[in-house]
Amino acid sequence: MSKKGFTLVELLGVLVLLSVIVVVAFPSILGTIQGTKKQIDDATERLLIANARSYVTDTEPAASGCVTVHTLIEEAYTETPIANQDSEKSETIANYWSVSYEYQNGKYVNFQVRETGC
């Protein structure tokens, strides 16, 4: 007499093995996701600084100051949504963030993204 199928011990063994694989792999996957979000944030900051540099060079007098991301969007120096992965963050960046800069020795320098307005 031949029985087909798996025994309870075999099924439990497979479940234990799969759970060990998940426990080992999950932190790695989570770290990769968080690292990617950091890269997106860094790229967004570099993009805003580049766009602010273009805007300031084109429109501002030779002075230190600040430009809001909202102004960059209105003047078509950057597009919205900025961070399309998270719509709430994109809205926050567009409405509240700014880029400050200084004018020294005939050049605009020290561009910094701030999470507050001007």
C-alpha positions as CSV (number, residue, x, y, z in Angstrom):
1,M,0.0,0.0,0.0
2,S,1.4,3.3,-1.1
3,K,0.5,6.6,0.5
4,K,1.0,9.9,-1.3
5,G,1.7,13.2,0.4
6,F,3.8,14.7,3.1
7,T,3.9,13.9,6.8
8,L,3.3,16.5,9.5
9,V,6.9,16.4,10.4
10,E,8.0,17.1,6.9
11,L,5.6,20.1,6.6
12,L,6.8,21.5,9.9
13,G,10.4,21.2,8.8
14,V,9.7,23.1,5.6
15,L,7.9,25.8,7.6
16,V,10.7,26.2,10.1
17,L,13.3,26.4,7.2
18,L,11.2,29.1,5.4
19,S,10.8,31.1,8.6
20,V,14.6,31.1,9.2
21,I,15.1,32.3,5.7
22,V,12.6,35.1,6.2
23,V,14.1,36.2,9.5
24,V,17.6,36.3,8.0
25,A,16.5,38.1,4.8
26,F,14.1,40.6,6.1
27,P,16.6,43.0,7.8
28,S,18.7,43.0,4.7
29,I,15.7,43.9,2.5
30,L,14.6,46.6,5.0
31,G,18.1,48.1,5.1
32,T,18.1,48.3,1.3
33,I,14.8,50.1,1.3
34,Q,16.0,52.6,3.9
35,G,19.2,53.1,2.0
36,T,17.3,53.8,-1.2
37,K,15.1,56.4,0.6
38,K,18.3,58.1,1.8
39,Q,19.6,58.2,-1.8
40,I,16.3,59.7,-3.0
41,D,16.5,62.4,-0.3
42,D,20.1,63.2,-1.2
43,A,19.2,63.4,-4.9
44,T,16.3,65.6,-4.1
45,E,18.5,68.0,-2.2
46,R,21.1,68.1,-5.0
47,L,18.3,68.7,-7.5
48,L,16.8,71.6,-5.5
49,I,20.3,73.2,-5.1
50,A,21.0,73.0,-8.8
51,N,17.6,74.5,-9.6
52,A,18.0,77.2,-7.0
53,R,21.4,78.0,-8.4
54,S,19.9,78.4,-11.9
55,Y,17.1,80.6,-10.6
56,V,19.3,82.8,-8.5
57,T,21.8,83.3,-11.3
58,D,19.0,84.2,-13.8
59,T,16.8,86.4,-11.6
60,E,18.4,87.6,-8.3
61,P,20.6,90.6,-7.8
62,A,24.1,90.0,-6.4
63,A,23.0,89.4,-2.8
64,S,22.7,86.7,-0.2
65,G,19.3,85.3,0.4
66,C,16.9,82.4,0.2
67,V,14.4,81.0,-2.4
68,T,11.5,78.8,-1.6
69,V,10.8,75.6,-3.4
70,H,7.3,76.9,-4.1
71,T,8.9,79.8,-6.0
72,L,11.1,77.4,-8.0
73,I,7.9,75.5,-9.0
74,E,6.0,78.6,-9.9
75,E,8.9,79.9,-12.0
76,A,9.3,76.5,-13.8
77,Y,12.8,75.8,-12.4
78,T,11.6,72.5,-10.9
79,E,8.7,70.2,-11.4
80,T,6.3,68.9,-8.9
81,P,5.8,66.3,-7.4
82,I,9.4,66.4,-6.2
83,A,9.5,63.2,-4.2
84,N,6.8,61.1,-6.0
85,Q,7.3,58.1,-3.7
86,D,5.6,59.9,-0.8
87,S,2.9,62.4,-1.7
88,E,2.8,63.9,1.8
89,K,6.6,64.5,1.8
90,S,6.3,65.9,-1.8
91,E,3.7,68.4,-0.6
92,T,5.8,69.4,2.4
93,I,8.8,70.0,0.2
94,A,6.9,72.0,-2.3
95,N,5.2,74.2,0.3
96,Y,7.7,74.6,3.2
97,W,11.3,73.9,2.1
98,S,13.7,76.5,0.9
99,V,17.3,76.9,-0.3
100,S,19.5,79.5,1.2
101,Y,22.6,80.9,-0.4
102,E,25.3,83.5,0.0
103,Y,26.9,85.9,-2.4
104,Q,30.7,86.2,-1.9
105,N,33.5,87.5,-4.2
106,G,31.2,87.7,-7.2
107,K,29.7,84.2,-6.9
108,Y,26.8,82.5,-5.3
109,V,28.0,80.0,-2.7
110,N,27.0,77.9,0.3
111,F,23.6,76.6,-1.1
112,Q,21.8,74.7,1.6
113,V,18.4,73.1,1.7
114,R,16.3,74.0,4.7
115,E,13.2,72.3,5.8
116,T,11.7,75.6,6.8
117,G,10.7,78.7,4.8
118,C,12.9,81.7,4.2
